[in-house]
Amino acid sequence: MPALAALGAAIDLKAVYSRSSKSSNAFAETAEKTLGLKHKLDVYNEEDAGKSLDALLARSDIEGVIVVLPITLQPDIVRKALAAGKHVISEKPVAPDVASGKALIEEYEAKYKSK
């Protein structure tokens, strides 16, 4: 959150995603207050119909995503976002081990970097 706050108007935060409704709504509320947003964030999670990660990634107005999830989930979510044509910023290490991290980076360079 402090990094987003430091970016100020340079970033247009539109939505948040978490696996649970409770955590996605809590994060949205905190972000709206902390960042002084004048608009409500769209909230996505795996519990509300039509509000899954896939639905979020399908939005044409979302250009990039910041992935802040447990490290074991990072590679799959990064791949999904890249496949959806989104820029990806990974807050944590990109994978739980070096081999998985290297494989993900190699996949990015081979499939998505030129796009």
Biopython code that builds the backbone (N, CA, C, O; Angstrom):
import numpy as np
from Bio.PDB.StructureBuilder import StructureBuilder

atoms = [
    (1, "MET", "N", (0.813, -1.191, 0.000)),
    (1, "MET", "CA", (0.000, 0.000, 0.000)),
    (1, "MET", "C", (0.864, 1.266, 0.000)),
    (1, "MET", "O", (0.539, 2.220, -0.707)),
    (2, "PRO", "N", (1.965, 1.301, 0.780)),
    (2, "PRO", "CA", (2.801, 2.506, 0.745)),
    (2, "PRO", "C", (3.375, 2.799, -0.645)),
    (2, "PRO", "O", (3.500, 3.961, -1.032)),
    (3, "ALA", "N", (3.721, 1.761, -1.386)),
    (3, "ALA", "CA", (4.250, 1.979, -2.738)),
    (3, "ALA", "C", (3.183, 2.565, -3.654)),
    (3, "ALA", "O", (3.477, 3.444, -4.464)),
    (4, "LEU", "N", (1.959, 2.090, -3.536)),
    (4, "LEU", "CA", (0.867, 2.655, -4.338)),
    (4, "LEU", "C", (0.618, 4.106, -3.953)),
    (4, "LEU", "O", (0.398, 4.954, -4.818)),
    (5, "ALA", "N", (0.652, 4.386, -2.675)),
    (5, "ALA", "CA", (0.442, 5.752, -2.211)),
    (5, "ALA", "C", (1.531, 6.676, -2.747)),
    (5, "ALA", "O", (1.260, 7.822, -3.102)),
    (6, "ALA", "N", (2.763, 6.174, -2.802)),
    (6, "ALA", "CA", (3.877, 6.986, -3.304)),
    (6, "ALA", "C", (3.727, 7.312, -4.784)),
    (6, "ALA", "O", (4.217, 8.344, -5.243)),
    (7, "LEU", "N", (3.061, 6.450, -5.530)),
    (7, "LEU", "CA", (2.855, 6.696, -6.958)),
    (7, "LEU", "C", (1.810, 7.778, -7.211)),
    (7, "LEU", "O", (1.813, 8.422, -8.260)),
    (8, "GLY", "N", (0.929, 7.969, -6.255)),
    (8, "GLY", "CA", (-0.082, 9.019, -6.380)),
    (8, "GLY", "C", (-0.895, 8.892, -7.651)),
    (8, "GLY", "O", (-1.423, 7.823, -7.957)),
    (9, "ALA", "N", (-0.996, 9.987, -8.391)),
    (9, "ALA", "CA", (-1.817, 10.044, -9.598)),
    (9, "ALA", "C", (-1.213, 9.264, -10.761)),
    (9, "ALA", "O", (-1.855, 9.113, -11.800)),
    (10, "ALA", "N", (-0.001, 8.774, -10.603)),
    (10, "ALA", "CA", (0.640, 8.029, -11.689)),
    (10, "ALA", "C", (-0.016, 6.687, -11.938)),
    (10, "ALA", "O", (0.212, 6.058, -12.971)),
    (11, "ILE", "N", (-0.828, 6.249, -10.998)),
    (11, "ILE", "CA", (-1.500, 4.964, -11.153)),
    (11, "ILE", "C", (-3.000, 5.155, -10.954)),
    (11, "ILE", "O", (-3.442, 5.889, -10.071)),
    (12, "ASP", "N", (-3.756, 4.484, -11.787)),
    (12, "ASP", "CA", (-5.216, 4.560, -11.700)),
    (12, "ASP", "C", (-5.726, 3.203, -11.229)),
    (12, "ASP", "O", (-6.047, 2.334, -12.040)),
    (13, "LEU", "N", (-5.797, 3.030, -9.925)),
    (13, "LEU", "CA", (-6.244, 1.767, -9.351)),
    (13, "LEU", "C", (-7.745, 1.627, -9.562)),
    (13, "LEU", "O", (-8.527, 2.476, -9.134)),
    (14, "LYS", "N", (-8.136, 0.543, -10.229)),
    (14, "LYS", "CA", (-9.537, 0.353, -10.587)),
    (14, "LYS", "C", (-10.202, -0.808, -9.864)),
    (14, "LYS", "O", (-11.405, -0.780, -9.607)),
    (15, "ALA", "N", (-9.415, -1.830, -9.537)),
    (15, "ALA", "CA", (-10.019, -3.047, -8.995)),
    (15, "ALA", "C", (-9.021, -3.783, -8.123)),
    (15, "ALA", "O", (-7.810, -3.581, -8.215)),
    (16, "VAL", "N", (-9.565, -4.643, -7.276)),
    (16, "VAL", "CA", (-8.745, -5.530, -6.459)),
    (16, "VAL", "C", (-9.289, -6.951, -6.585)),
    (16, "VAL", "O", (-10.472, -7.165, -6.850)),
    (17, "TYR", "N", (-8.395, -7.909, -6.388)),
    (17, "TYR", "CA", (-8.772, -9.322, -6.425)),
    (17, "TYR", "C", (-8.116, -10.023, -5.255)),
    (17, "TYR", "O", (-6.958, -9.766, -4.927)),
    (18, "SER", "N", (-8.850, -10.889, -4.645)),
    (18, "SER", "CA", (-8.314, -11.832, -3.674)),
    (18, "SER", "C", (-9.172, -13.077, -3.785)),
    (18, "SER", "O", (-10.288, -13.021, -4.302)),
    (19, "ARG", "N", (-8.669, -14.181, -3.313)),
    (19, "ARG", "CA", (-9.433, -15.414, -3.442)),
    (19, "ARG", "C", (-10.741, -15.368, -2.667)),
    (19, "ARG", "O", (-11.728, -15.959, -3.105)),
    (20, "SER", "N", (-10.778, -14.683, -1.525)),
    (20, "SER", "CA", (-11.998, -14.636, -0.723)),
    (20, "SER", "C", (-12.661, -13.263, -0.792)),
    (20, "SER", "O", (-12.002, -12.243, -0.990)),
    (21, "SER", "N", (-13.948, -13.268, -0.626)),
    (21, "SER", "CA", (-14.719, -12.032, -0.604)),
    (21, "SER", "C", (-14.301, -11.164, 0.578)),
    (21, "SER", "O", (-14.182, -9.946, 0.451)),
    (22, "LYS", "N", (-14.082, -11.788, 1.707)),
    (22, "LYS", "CA", (-13.711, -11.047, 2.913)),
    (22, "LYS", "C", (-12.419, -10.265, 2.701)),
    (22, "LYS", "O", (-12.365, -9.073, 3.001)),
    (23, "SER", "N", (-11.382, -10.918, 2.191)),
    (23, "SER", "CA", (-10.096, -10.232, 2.041)),
    (23, "SER", "C", (-10.114, -9.221, 0.897)),
    (23, "SER", "O", (-9.479, -8.172, 1.001)),
    (24, "SER", "N", (-10.830, -9.513, -0.196)),
    (24, "SER", "CA", (-10.878, -8.545, -1.299)),
    (24, "SER", "C", (-11.631, -7.284, -0.882)),
    (24, "SER", "O", (-11.217, -6.175, -1.222)),
    (25, "ASN", "N", (-12.727, -7.443, -0.153)),
    (25, "ASN", "CA", (-13.481, -6.275, 0.317)),
    (25, "ASN", "C", (-12.689, -5.486, 1.355)),
    (25, "ASN", "O", (-12.704, -4.255, 1.338)),
    (26, "ALA", "N", (-12.002, -6.176, 2.253)),
    (26, "ALA", "CA", (-11.201, -5.493, 3.271)),
    (26, "ALA", "C", (-10.070, -4.705, 2.621)),
    (26, "ALA", "O", (-9.800, -3.567, 3.007)),
    (27, "PHE", "N", (-9.414, -5.306, 1.640)),
    (27, "PHE", "CA", (-8.324, -4.600, 0.962)),
    (27, "PHE", "C", (-8.855, -3.385, 0.214)),
    (27, "PHE", "O", (-8.246, -2.316, 0.258)),
    (28, "ALA", "N", (-9.976, -3.536, -0.467)),
    (28, "ALA", "CA", (-10.560, -2.417, -1.209)),
    (28, "ALA", "C", (-10.879, -1.261, -0.268)),
    (28, "ALA", "O", (-10.586, -0.106, -0.575)),
    (29, "GLU", "N", (-11.474, -1.571, 0.868)),
    (29, "GLU", "CA", (-11.829, -0.525, 1.833)),
    (29, "GLU", "C", (-10.581, 0.193, 2.338)),
    (29, "GLU", "O", (-10.555, 1.421, 2.413)),
    (30, "THR", "N", (-9.562, -0.563, 2.679)),
    (30, "THR", "CA", (-8.307, 0.027, 3.153)),
    (30, "THR", "C", (-7.659, 0.867, 2.064)),
    (30, "THR", "O", (-7.188, 1.974, 2.326)),
    (31, "ALA", "N", (-7.634, 0.349, 0.849)),
    (31, "ALA", "CA", (-7.019, 1.079, -0.266)),
    (31, "ALA", "C", (-7.753, 2.390, -0.539)),
    (31, "ALA", "O", (-7.124, 3.426, -0.755)),
    (32, "GLU", "N", (-9.062, 2.342, -0.527)),
    (32, "GLU", "CA", (-9.844, 3.550, -0.795)),
    (32, "GLU", "C", (-9.522, 4.639, 0.227)),
    (32, "GLU", "O", (-9.379, 5.808, -0.132)),
    (33, "LYS", "N", (-9.409, 4.256, 1.495)),
    (33, "LYS", "CA", (-9.103, 5.221, 2.556)),
    (33, "LYS", "C", (-7.644, 5.675, 2.493)),
    (33, "LYS", "O", (-7.356, 6.872, 2.500)),
    (34, "THR", "N", (-6.736, 4.715, 2.432)),
    (34, "THR", "CA", (-5.309, 5.018, 2.469)),
    (34, "THR", "C", (-4.864, 5.847, 1.274)),
    (34, "THR", "O", (-4.050, 6.761, 1.411)),
    (35, "LEU", "N", (-5.396, 5.528, 0.110)),
    (35, "LEU", "CA", (-4.987, 6.217, -1.108)),
    (35, "LEU", "C", (-5.837, 7.449, -1.394)),
    (35, "LEU", "O", (-5.568, 8.192, -2.338)),
    (36, "GLY", "N", (-6.864, 7.662, -0.574)),
    (36, "GLY", "CA", (-7.734, 8.819, -0.767)),
    (36, "GLY", "C", (-8.481, 8.781, -2.089)),
    (36, "GLY", "O", (-8.672, 9.809, -2.738)),
    (37, "LEU", "N", (-8.899, 7.586, -2.480)),
    (37, "LEU", "CA", (-9.594, 7.450, -3.764)),
    (37, "LEU", "C", (-10.959, 8.124, -3.711)),
    (37, "LEU", "O", (-11.644, 8.104, -2.688)),
    (38, "LYS", "N", (-11.329, 8.713, -4.821)),
    (38, "LYS", "CA", (-12.633, 9.370, -4.920)),
    (38, "LYS", "C", (-13.680, 8.446, -5.529)),
    (38, "LYS", "O", (-14.836, 8.830, -5.709)),
    (39, "HIS", "N", (-13.265, 7.235, -5.841)),
    (39, "HIS", "CA", (-14.187, 6.255, -6.433)),
    (39, "HIS", "C", (-14.068, 4.928, -5.689)),
    (39, "HIS", "O", (-13.053, 4.644, -5.053)),
    (40, "LYS", "N", (-15.105, 4.138, -5.780)),
    (40, "LYS", "CA", (-15.102, 2.793, -5.202)),
    (40, "LYS", "C", (-14.317, 1.877, -6.126)),
    (40, "LYS", "O", (-14.397, 1.996, -7.349)),
    (41, "LEU", "N", (-13.565, 0.972, -5.539)),
    (41, "LEU", "CA", (-12.853, -0.023, -6.333)),
    (41, "LEU", "C", (-13.786, -1.179, -6.660)),
    (41, "LEU", "O", (-14.626, -1.562, -5.846)),
    (42, "ASP", "N", (-13.634, -1.727, -7.848)),
    (42, "ASP", "CA", (-14.354, -2.946, -8.197)),
    (42, "ASP", "C", (-13.665, -4.097, -7.470)),
    (42, "ASP", "O", (-12.437, -4.179, -7.432)),
    (43, "VAL", "N", (-14.467, -4.975, -6.901)),
    (43, "VAL", "CA", (-13.933, -6.059, -6.075)),
    (43, "VAL", "C", (-14.184, -7.401, -6.759)),
    (43, "VAL", "O", (-15.308, -7.716, -7.148)),
    (44, "TYR", "N", (-13.121, -8.178, -6.896)),
    (44, "TYR", "CA", (-13.183, -9.499, -7.524)),
    (44, "TYR", "C", (-12.681, -10.544, -6.546)),
    (44, "TYR", "O", (-11.773, -10.291, -5.754)),
    (45, "ASN", "N", (-13.290, -11.734, -6.614)),
    (45, "ASN", "CA", (-12.865, -12.859, -5.790)),
    (45, "ASN", "C", (-13.487, -14.130, -6.367)),
    (45, "ASN", "O", (-14.256, -14.075, -7.326)),
    (46, "GLU", "N", (-13.157, -15.235, -5.793)),
    (46, "GLU", "CA", (-13.653, -16.512, -6.314)),
    (46, "GLU", "C", (-14.983, -16.937, -5.693)),
    (46, "GLU", "O", (-15.487, -18.017, -6.001)),
    (47, "GLU", "N", (-15.549, -16.116, -4.836)),
    (47, "GLU", "CA", (-16.806, -16.469, -4.177)),
    (47, "GLU", "C", (-18.031, -15.824, -4.827)),
    (47, "GLU", "O", (-19.138, -16.354, -4.723)),
    (48, "ASP", "N", (-17.845, -14.704, -5.485)),
    (48, "ASP", "CA", (-18.968, -13.988, -6.087)),
    (48, "ASP", "C", (-19.062, -14.304, -7.580)),
    (48, "ASP", "O", (-18.095, -14.124, -8.320)),
    (49, "ALA", "N", (-20.223, -14.774, -8.014)),
    (49, "ALA", "CA", (-20.423, -15.144, -9.418)),
    (49, "ALA", "C", (-20.096, -13.970, -10.336)),
    (49, "ALA", "O", (-20.521, -12.838, -10.103)),
    (50, "GLY", "N", (-19.337, -14.264, -11.378)),
    (50, "GLY", "CA", (-18.996, -13.245, -12.368)),
    (50, "GLY", "C", (-17.893, -12.296, -11.935)),
    (50, "GLY", "O", (-17.577, -11.351, -12.658)),
    (51, "LYS", "N", (-17.305, -12.524, -10.780)),
    (51, "LYS", "CA", (-16.264, -11.625, -10.269)),
    (51, "LYS", "C", (-14.943, -12.359, -10.029)),
    (51, "LYS", "O", (-14.203, -12.027, -9.103)),
    (52, "SER", "N", (-14.653, -13.344, -10.856)),
    (52, "SER", "CA", (-13.430, -14.139, -10.700)),
    (52, "SER", "C", (-12.218, -13.398, -11.256)),
    (52, "SER", "O", (-12.350, -12.334, -11.861)),
    (53, "LEU", "N", (-11.053, -13.967, -11.045)),
    (53, "LEU", "CA", (-9.830, -13.417, -11.621)),
    (53, "LEU", "C", (-9.930, -13.365, -13.141)),
    (53, "LEU", "O", (-9.499, -12.393, -13.763)),
    (54, "ASP", "N", (-10.493, -14.403, -13.734)),
    (54, "ASP", "CA", (-10.640, -14.409, -15.194)),
    (54, "ASP", "C", (-11.490, -13.236, -15.669)),
    (54, "ASP", "O", (-11.190, -12.629, -16.697)),
    (55, "ALA", "N", (-12.548, -12.913, -14.927)),
    (55, "ALA", "CA", (-13.400, -11.768, -15.283)),
    (55, "ALA", "C", (-12.617, -10.464, -15.186)),
    (55, "ALA", "O", (-12.748, -9.591, -16.044)),
    (56, "LEU", "N", (-11.813, -10.335, -14.156)),
    (56, "LEU", "CA", (-10.996, -9.137, -14.011)),
    (56, "LEU", "C", (-10.001, -9.020, -15.161)),
    (56, "LEU", "O", (-9.857, -7.953, -15.757)),
    (57, "LEU", "N", (-9.317, -10.113, -15.471)),
    (57, "LEU", "CA", (-8.311, -10.086, -16.532)),
    (57, "LEU", "C", (-8.922, -9.882, -17.917)),
    (57, "LEU", "O", (-8.218, -9.486, -18.846)),
    (58, "ALA", "N", (-10.206, -10.144, -18.067)),
    (58, "ALA", "CA", (-10.880, -9.945, -19.351)),
    (58, "ALA", "C", (-11.212, -8.474, -19.609)),
    (58, "ALA", "O", (-11.556, -8.107, -20.732)),
    (59, "ARG", "N", (-11.113, -7.643, -18.594)),
    (59, "ARG", "CA", (-11.447, -6.226, -18.751)),
    (59, "ARG", "C", (-10.438, -5.519, -19.652)),
    (59, "ARG", "O", (-9.229, -5.605, -19.434)),
    (60, "SER", "N", (-10.943, -4.827, -20.658)),
    (60, "SER", "CA", (-10.055, -4.110, -21.580)),
    (60, "SER", "C", (-9.474, -2.841, -20.961)),
    (60, "SER", "O", (-8.469, -2.327, -21.451)),
    (61, "ASP", "N", (-10.079, -2.333, -19.907)),
    (61, "ASP", "CA", (-9.567, -1.119, -19.274)),
    (61, "ASP", "C", (-8.496, -1.400, -18.221)),
    (61, "ASP", "O", (-7.969, -0.469, -17.611)),
    (62, "ILE", "N", (-8.176, -2.654, -18.010)),
    (62, "ILE", "CA", (-7.109, -3.029, -17.077)),
    (62, "ILE", "C", (-5.859, -3.307, -17.905)),
    (62, "ILE", "O", (-5.812, -4.267, -18.675)),
    (63, "GLU", "N", (-4.845, -2.456, -17.737)),
    (63, "GLU", "CA", (-3.612, -2.598, -18.517)),
    (63, "GLU", "C", (-2.555, -3.422, -17.799)),
    (63, "GLU", "O", (-1.740, -4.091, -18.436)),
    (64, "GLY", "N", (-2.570, -3.372, -16.483)),
    (64, "GLY", "CA", (-1.552, -4.074, -15.724)),
    (64, "GLY", "C", (-2.088, -4.535, -14.388)),
    (64, "GLY", "O", (-3.122, -4.062, -13.918)),
    (65, "VAL", "N", (-1.374, -5.461, -13.787)),
    (65, "VAL", "CA", (-1.760, -5.998, -12.489)),
    (65, "VAL", "C", (-0.536, -6.053, -11.579)),
    (65, "VAL", "O", (0.596, -6.243, -12.025)),
    (66, "ILE", "N", (-0.804, -5.883, -10.309)),
    (66, "ILE", "CA", (0.221, -6.070, -9.292)),
    (66, "ILE", "C", (-0.162, -7.344, -8.545)),
    (66, "ILE", "O", (-1.232, -7.418, -7.942)),
    (67, "VAL", "N", (0.703, -8.329, -8.588)),
    (67, "VAL", "CA", (0.401, -9.624, -7.992)),
    (67, "VAL", "C", (1.015, -9.681, -6.599)),
    (67, "VAL", "O", (2.235, -9.639, -6.440)),
    (68, "VAL", "N", (0.143, -9.778, -5.588)),
    (68, "VAL", "CA", (0.565, -9.846, -4.192)),
    (68, "VAL", "C", (-0.209, -11.001, -3.557)),
    (68, "VAL", "O", (-1.215, -10.799, -2.876)),
    (69, "LEU", "N", (0.278, -12.192, -3.793)),
    (69, "LEU", "CA", (-0.372, -13.413, -3.296)),
    (69, "LEU", "C", (0.695, -14.330, -2.712)),
    (69, "LEU", "O", (1.884, -14.084, -2.913)),
    (70, "PRO", "N", (0.307, -15.372, -2.000)),
    (70, "PRO", "CA", (1.312, -16.315, -1.488)),
    (70, "PRO", "C", (2.218, -16.827, -2.619)),
    (70, "PRO", "O", (1.768, -17.073, -3.738)),
    (71, "ILE", "N", (3.471, -16.974, -2.299)),
    (71, "ILE", "CA", (4.479, -17.308, -3.301)),
    (71, "ILE", "C", (4.161, -18.582, -4.087)),
    (71, "ILE", "O", (4.539, -18.692, -5.253)),
    (72, "THR", "N", (3.481, -19.534, -3.477)),
    (72, "THR", "CA", (3.157, -20.768, -4.196)),
    (72, "THR", "C", (2.128, -20.528, -5.298)),
    (72, "THR", "O", (2.033, -21.322, -6.234)),
    (73, "LEU", "N", (1.364, -19.456, -5.201)),
    (73, "LEU", "CA", (0.351, -19.126, -6.210)),
    (73, "LEU", "C", (0.878, -18.184, -7.287)),
    (73, "LEU", "O", (0.280, -18.069, -8.357)),
    (74, "GLN", "N", (1.983, -17.517, -7.013)),
    (74, "GLN", "CA", (2.496, -16.497, -7.924)),
    (74, "GLN", "C", (2.629, -16.963, -9.383)),
    (74, "GLN", "O", (2.070, -16.311, -10.264)),
    (75, "PRO", "N", (3.343, -18.059, -9.676)),
    (75, "PRO", "CA", (3.569, -18.403, -11.078)),
    (75, "PRO", "C", (2.281, -18.570, -11.896)),
    (75, "PRO", "O", (2.204, -18.082, -13.024)),
    (76, "ASP", "N", (1.288, -19.240, -11.353)),
    (76, "ASP", "CA", (0.044, -19.455, -12.105)),
    (76, "ASP", "C", (-0.690, -18.147, -12.376)),
    (76, "ASP", "O", (-1.232, -17.954, -13.464)),
    (77, "ILE", "N", (-0.712, -17.257, -11.405)),
    (77, "ILE", "CA", (-1.403, -15.984, -11.573)),
    (77, "ILE", "C", (-0.636, -15.091, -12.546)),
    (77, "ILE", "O", (-1.239, -14.422, -13.386)),
    (78, "VAL", "N", (0.678, -15.079, -12.434)),
    (78, "VAL", "CA", (1.498, -14.304, -13.379)),
    (78, "VAL", "C", (1.254, -14.804, -14.799)),
    (78, "VAL", "O", (1.070, -13.999, -15.713)),
    (79, "ARG", "N", (1.249, -16.114, -14.995)),
    (79, "ARG", "CA", (0.991, -16.684, -16.325)),
    (79, "ARG", "C", (-0.388, -16.273, -16.854)),
    (79, "ARG", "O", (-0.518, -15.903, -18.021)),
    (80, "LYS", "N", (-1.398, -16.336, -16.015)),
    (80, "LYS", "CA", (-2.758, -15.952, -16.426)),
    (80, "LYS", "C", (-2.797, -14.494, -16.869)),
    (80, "LYS", "O", (-3.393, -14.158, -17.892)),
    (81, "ALA", "N", (-2.159, -13.641, -16.089)),
    (81, "ALA", "CA", (-2.155, -12.212, -16.413)),
    (81, "ALA", "C", (-1.395, -11.947, -17.709)),
    (81, "ALA", "O", (-1.848, -11.165, -18.546)),
    (82, "LEU", "N", (-0.255, -12.586, -17.877)),
    (82, "LEU", "CA", (0.510, -12.415, -19.121)),
    (82, "LEU", "C", (-0.282, -12.923, -20.324)),
    (82, "LEU", "O", (-0.306, -12.279, -21.373)),
    (83, "ALA", "N", (-0.922, -14.067, -20.170)),
    (83, "ALA", "CA", (-1.718, -14.633, -21.261)),
    (83, "ALA", "C", (-2.887, -13.718, -21.621)),
    (83, "ALA", "O", (-3.345, -13.712, -22.764)),
    (84, "ALA", "N", (-3.367, -12.948, -20.650)),
    (84, "ALA", "CA", (-4.467, -12.006, -20.896)),
    (84, "ALA", "C", (-3.954, -10.684, -21.473)),
    (84, "ALA", "O", (-4.737, -9.768, -21.728)),
    (85, "GLY", "N", (-2.638, -10.589, -21.676)),
    (85, "GLY", "CA", (-2.062, -9.388, -22.274)),
    (85, "GLY", "C", (-1.826, -8.248, -21.297)),
    (85, "GLY", "O", (-1.748, -7.089, -21.704)),
    (86, "LYS", "N", (-1.713, -8.562, -20.024)),
    (86, "LYS", "CA", (-1.526, -7.526, -19.009)),
    (86, "LYS", "C", (-0.053, -7.391, -18.627)),
    (86, "LYS", "O", (0.698, -8.366, -18.635)),
    (87, "HIS", "N", (0.341, -6.170, -18.296)),
    (87, "HIS", "CA", (1.649, -5.953, -17.689)),
    (87, "HIS", "C", (1.582, -6.520, -16.280)),
    (87, "HIS", "O", (0.538, -6.446, -15.631)),
    (88, "VAL", "N", (2.680, -7.083, -15.803)),
    (88, "VAL", "CA", (2.675, -7.713, -14.481)),
    (88, "VAL", "C", (3.800, -7.157, -13.623)),
    (88, "VAL", "O", (4.957, -7.095, -14.038)),
    (89, "ILE", "N", (3.429, -6.756, -12.421)),
    (89, "ILE", "CA", (4.399, -6.412, -11.389)),
    (89, "ILE", "C", (4.190, -7.435, -10.282)),
    (89, "ILE", "O", (3.082, -7.592, -9.768)),
    (90, "SER", "N", (5.264, -8.129, -9.922)),
    (90, "SER", "CA", (5.176, -9.143, -8.874)),
    (90, "SER", "C", (5.837, -8.592, -7.624)),
    (90, "SER", "O", (7.034, -8.308, -7.623)),
    (91, "GLU", "N", (5.060, -8.441, -6.558)),
    (91, "GLU", "CA", (5.535, -7.860, -5.311)),
    (91, "GLU", "C", (6.511, -8.761, -4.586)),
    (91, "GLU", "O", (7.402, -8.271, -3.893)),
    (92, "LYS", "N", (6.368, -10.035, -4.727)),
    (92, "LYS", "CA", (7.209, -10.986, -4.015)),
    (92, "LYS", "C", (8.116, -11.719, -5.011)),
    (92, "LYS", "O", (8.035, -11.454, -6.210)),
    (93, "PRO", "N", (8.954, -12.610, -4.556)),
    (93, "PRO", "CA", (9.665, -13.437, -5.541)),
    (93, "PRO", "C", (8.656, -14.089, -6.484)),
    (93, "PRO", "O", (7.549, -14.440, -6.076)),
    (94, "VAL", "N", (9.039, -14.245, -7.718)),
    (94, "VAL", "CA", (8.103, -14.688, -8.747)),
    (94, "VAL", "C", (7.695, -16.153, -8.628)),
    (94, "VAL", "O", (6.702, -16.575, -9.221)),
    (95, "ALA", "N", (8.455, -16.921, -7.869)),
    (95, "ALA", "CA", (8.162, -18.357, -7.735)),
    (95, "ALA", "C", (8.755, -18.883, -6.430)),
    (95, "ALA", "O", (9.620, -18.242, -5.833)),
    (96, "PRO", "N", (8.290, -20.044, -5.992)),
    (96, "PRO", "CA", (8.768, -20.580, -4.712)),
    (96, "PRO", "C", (10.185, -21.148, -4.744)),
    (96, "PRO", "O", (10.775, -21.382, -3.689)),
    (97, "ASP", "N", (10.737, -21.372, -5.931)),
    (97, "ASP", "CA", (12.104, -21.881, -6.015)),
    (97, "ASP", "C", (12.764, -21.357, -7.289)),
    (97, "ASP", "O", (12.088, -20.864, -8.192)),
    (98, "VAL", "N", (14.072, -21.468, -7.347)),
    (98, "VAL", "CA", (14.850, -20.916, -8.458)),
    (98, "VAL", "C", (14.455, -21.545, -9.792)),
    (98, "VAL", "O", (14.289, -20.835, -10.784)),
    (99, "ALA", "N", (14.305, -22.856, -9.824)),
    (99, "ALA", "CA", (13.964, -23.536, -11.078)),
    (99, "ALA", "C", (12.623, -23.048, -11.623)),
    (99, "ALA", "O", (12.502, -22.788, -12.820)),
    (100, "SER", "N", (11.622, -22.921, -10.762)),
    (100, "SER", "CA", (10.310, -22.442, -11.203)),
    (100, "SER", "C", (10.384, -20.992, -11.652)),
    (100, "SER", "O", (9.750, -20.610, -12.635)),
    (101, "GLY", "N", (11.158, -20.182, -10.935)),
    (101, "GLY", "CA", (11.338, -18.779, -11.309)),
    (101, "GLY", "C", (11.992, -18.638, -12.664)),
    (101, "GLY", "O", (11.551, -17.844, -13.495)),
    (102, "LYS", "N", (13.052, -19.412, -12.892)),
    (102, "LYS", "CA", (13.734, -19.370, -14.191)),
    (102, "LYS", "C", (12.800, -19.818, -15.313)),
    (102, "LYS", "O", (12.781, -19.220, -16.388)),
    (103, "ALA", "N", (12.034, -20.862, -15.061)),
    (103, "ALA", "CA", (11.101, -21.358, -16.081)),
    (103, "ALA", "C", (10.060, -20.306, -16.425)),
    (103, "ALA", "O", (9.721, -20.131, -17.595)),
    (104, "LEU", "N", (9.554, -19.608, -15.428)),
    (104, "LEU", "CA", (8.560, -18.570, -15.673)),
    (104, "LEU", "C", (9.165, -17.408, -16.455)),
    (104, "LEU", "O", (8.535, -16.889, -17.376)),
    (105, "ILE", "N", (10.360, -17.004, -16.104)),
    (105, "ILE", "CA", (11.025, -15.916, -16.828)),
    (105, "ILE", "C", (11.312, -16.327, -18.267)),
    (105, "ILE", "O", (11.125, -15.528, -19.185)),
    (106, "GLU", "N", (11.762, -17.554, -18.474)),
    (106, "GLU", "CA", (12.007, -18.045, -19.834)),
    (106, "GLU", "C", (10.717, -18.080, -20.645)),
    (106, "GLU", "O", (10.718, -17.741, -21.828)),
    (107, "GLU", "N", (9.625, -18.488, -20.019)),
    (107, "GLU", "CA", (8.325, -18.496, -20.698)),
    (107, "GLU", "C", (7.919, -17.077, -21.078)),
    (107, "GLU", "O", (7.438, -16.845, -22.188)),
    (108, "TYR", "N", (8.109, -16.131, -20.168)),
    (108, "TYR", "CA", (7.804, -14.733, -20.460)),
    (108, "TYR", "C", (8.609, -14.254, -21.662)),
    (108, "TYR", "O", (8.055, -13.660, -22.586)),
    (109, "GLU", "N", (9.914, -14.511, -21.653)),
    (109, "GLU", "CA", (10.770, -14.031, -22.736)),
    (109, "GLU", "C", (10.421, -14.669, -24.067)),
    (109, "GLU", "O", (10.497, -14.008, -25.103)),
    (110, "ALA", "N", (10.040, -15.939, -24.063)),
    (110, "ALA", "CA", (9.709, -16.637, -25.298)),
    (110, "ALA", "C", (8.316, -16.292, -25.832)),
    (110, "ALA", "O", (8.139, -16.174, -27.045)),
    (111, "LYS", "N", (7.325, -16.129, -24.949)),
    (111, "LYS", "CA", (5.944, -15.963, -25.389)),
    (111, "LYS", "C", (5.401, -14.535, -25.330)),
    (111, "LYS", "O", (4.590, -14.146, -26.170)),
    (112, "TYR", "N", (5.842, -13.756, -24.346)),
    (112, "TYR", "CA", (5.141, -12.509, -24.079)),
    (112, "TYR", "C", (5.982, -11.236, -24.230)),
    (112, "TYR", "O", (5.421, -10.168, -24.476)),
    (113, "LYS", "N", (7.280, -11.316, -24.094)),
    (113, "LYS", "CA", (8.130, -10.125, -24.108)),
    (113, "LYS", "C", (7.939, -9.310, -25.377)),
    (113, "LYS", "O", (7.887, -8.082, -25.317)),
    (114, "SER", "N", (7.836, -9.959, -26.504)),
    (114, "SER", "CA", (7.702, -9.237, -27.783)),
    (114, "SER", "C", (6.334, -8.579, -27.952)),
    (114, "SER", "O", (6.155, -7.726, -28.822)),
    (115, "LYS", "N", (5.365, -8.979, -27.116)),
    (115, "LYS", "CA", (4.026, -8.417, -27.220)),
    (115, "LYS", "C", (3.911, -7.148, -26.425)),
    (115, "LYS", "O", (2.845, -6.532, -26.397)),
]
sb = StructureBuilder()
sb.init_structure("model")
sb.init_model(0)
sb.init_chain("A")
sb.init_seg("    ")
for serial, (resi, resn, name, xyz) in enumerate(atoms, 1):
    if name == "N":
        sb.init_residue(resn, " ", resi, " ")
    sb.init_atom(name, np.array(xyz, "f"), 0.0, 1.0, " ", f" {name:<3s}", serial, name[0])
structure = sb.get_structure()
